[in-house]
Amino acid sequence: MTAVALVTGAAGGMGRAIVRRLAQDGFSVVAVDLGEAPLRALADELAGEGLEIQPRVVDLTSEAQLVELVDGLPPLAALVNSAGLFDERKYFDLGQDDFRRMYELNLIAAATLTQRAAARMAPGSKVVNIASRAYLGARHHAHYVASKAALVGYTRASAMELAEKGILVNAIAPGLIDTPMLRALTPERMAAQLALQPTGRAGTPEEIAHAVSFLAGPQMGFITGQVLFVDGGKSLGGSGA
Ligand SMILES: NC(=O)c1ccc[n+]([C@@H]2O[C@H](COP(=O)([O-])OP(=O)(O)OC[C@H]3O[C@@H](n4cnc5c(N)ncnc54)[C@H](O)[C@@H]3O)[C@@H](O)[C@H]2O)c1
């Protein structure tokens, strides 16, 4: 039977590349996002490349929808939590609702999905969480930073909890990647962010998909609880000067 992979945020910049790559790797991919139209467009585009996927419209902040989704699928061989929210707000302008919005998707949806899916996963299955290099600390989005640090914590805890079931759980920490999410940055903030990335360019969604393929693939059997930085060296710190 074909191994099933579920990818959230599938219509997003990274999600699309991850779905394509896992489908090319031979997974039967369930592609989850909010909007019917972008998912349909993705499915049509991939069908043109000879890749068939299963698009599913689900609001991941709804526990009922999320549970119905997972329970209606065969056990997953791979779960990729890529759906995420990002925006920039000055530190002293942040309110409780800003934190709640971030945590609801970036942590709680990923955690609920992981827990629900892992209960039925076979040994050798994988969970890959798309965190962010920002979890180490960044200016102008403390709510996002905190939610991604929480996701890394949950990744590590899940790796320990699920090791006895033979499930491996890891996170990827992307640096600046060229996707629609970057529209939240002003040109000045974008330039400031790029200046911190020693390689001097934004990464591509395909470069993230390549790392997901490695961590989610059947040959990966002995890495768990780790954070793989795919960030052009941004996590090295310092100005490089
Ligand atoms: N782009 C970057 O530079 C960057 C850097 C570091 C980390 N990340 C992380 O990578 C992941 C993917 O980011 P991206 O750049 O592809 O973002 P994106 O904005 O292009 O895609 C995010 C997707 O999540 C979906 N989504 C939002 N709320 C949802 C909900 N309630 N239910 C279902 N789907 C929902 C959106 O519709 C969208 O398609 C995110 O977790 C993000 O935080 C991105």
The ligand as a Gaussian input file, in Angstrom:
#p B3LYP/6-31G(d) Opt

LIG

0 1
 N        8.543000      32.127000       4.398000
 C        9.481000      32.261000       5.321000
 O       10.435000      33.037000       5.183000
 C        9.409000      31.414000       6.581000
 C       10.521000      31.433000       7.424000
 C       10.520000      30.642000       8.561000
 C        9.440000      29.824000       8.831000
 N        8.360000      29.820000       8.003000
 C        7.262000      28.914000       8.337000
 O        7.067000      28.032000       7.249000
 C        5.694000      27.610000       7.207000
 C        5.168000      27.800000       5.798000
 O        5.275000      29.173000       5.483000
 P        5.005000      29.770000       4.029000
 O        6.063000      30.750000       3.773000
 O        4.728000      28.669000       3.072000
 O        3.668000      30.594000       4.350000
 P        2.394000      30.893000       3.475000
 O        1.732000      32.064000       4.113000
 O        2.768000      30.973000       2.020000
 O        1.510000      29.574000       3.694000
 C        0.844000      29.291000       4.881000
 C       -0.391000      28.486000       4.512000
 O       -1.083000      28.121000       5.713000
 C       -2.471000      28.196000       5.424000
 N       -3.272000      28.368000       6.638000
 C       -3.350000      29.481000       7.408000
 N       -4.256000      29.305000       8.390000
 C       -4.766000      28.056000       8.224000
 C       -5.764000      27.315000       8.907000
 N       -6.406000      27.817000       9.975000
 N       -6.056000      26.064000       8.471000
 C       -5.425000      25.564000       7.365000
 N       -4.464000      26.224000       6.681000
 C       -4.146000      27.464000       7.102000
 C       -2.601000      29.412000       4.515000
 O       -3.840000      29.409000       3.806000
 C       -1.375000      29.290000       3.642000
 O       -1.650000      28.609000       2.427000
 C        4.974000      28.445000       8.264000
 O        4.787000      27.661000       9.429000
 C        5.936000      29.582000       8.540000
 O        5.786000      30.118000       9.837000
 C        8.317000      30.600000       6.880000

